Amino acid sequence: GSLQVEMLAAARRHGMISYALAPRFQDMLREVAAGTPVVVLQNMGVFFDGWHYAVVVGYDYGLGSLALRSGTLERDVLPFAAHEVMWMRSGYWAMVVMPPDKMPATVDENRWLTSIAALERAGDARNARTAYQHFLRGWPDNVNAAIGLANAHHSLGELKDAEGVLRRAAGNAPDSVVVLNNLAQTLSDLGRDQEALPFAERAVAVGGPFSGAAQKTRDSIAERLRGKGSGVQRLQ
């Protein structure tokens, strides 16, 4: 009776990354060939809805059959065509569950980053940190991933690490308000307000949809330098 969104969320509660596959038969086979079981949503009904999740664990391309864990069956062998009919009714919905230090065989940069961000939003900063680090090995210039990694470091109290990530991101995206604002905040949190203020002022000068939050950060740092003290805002 679980909805697809609940299936995706369940894995995150265990520190894993849920990744919805593209609705393609070959993507499902590629993941299985790589050793990753694939959860598929089928509709087995004929005259009524028969929604059912199964786990594809193997296939025989020569015979044209899939091996699944299905309900109480440890090994349910289905012809490709029979599975196609039942799977098609769900819009070819499928997902894999990955540990944070691995990536799917069919990984897509933007969709994988979204999947990691969902783990971070679930409150698992430690595993999100690992996932962002591995992501950046594949796509080192992705600024949004760098922001996510810095946020994870910050949540874990690793401010020097957050600073390093944000400084590298600022080199790749010198006009990113989020990077500049978060670098200013991190430096301020490290007690280096004099160093933080120019970054906050640059964020305000760039403007854009985050300009209001950047202005608050800039004003807060300026107040701290005047000895009044105030909070700053980290952008997501």
Disulfide bonds with the S-S distance in Angstrom:
none
